[in-house]
């Protein structure tokens, strides 16, 4: 079964790098967002199963995005990456979330 996944990052470059590096993206449709408005648009247009958010997004914005996701859907899960693993930790984090979701 195909899953719709929204990746939220500070820049589109980070999101593009993750998309290119993913090996666990079978049966997954990926969407990207870098702002709350982007998140709103994707959620309005697609039934997102999972949101995976990087730590580079400002904390206040992360909280606003999480609030919006939970207000928009009772079924969407949100996964937030830690700050200390840095930008290079985003791809492994996304891989792990997708691997767990596929099991």
VENCORTA-V438018 format. One record per helix or strand of 3 or more residues. SS is the DSSP state (helix for helix, strand for strand). FROM is the first residue (numbers start at 1). LEN is the number of residues. If there is no record, write none. Layout:
# VENCORTA-V438018
SS_FROM_LEN / SS_FROM_LEN
This chain:
# VENCORTA-V438018
strand_3_6 / helix_12_10 / strand_28_6 / helix_36_10 / strand_50_4 / helix_59_14 / strand_77_4 / helix_89_14
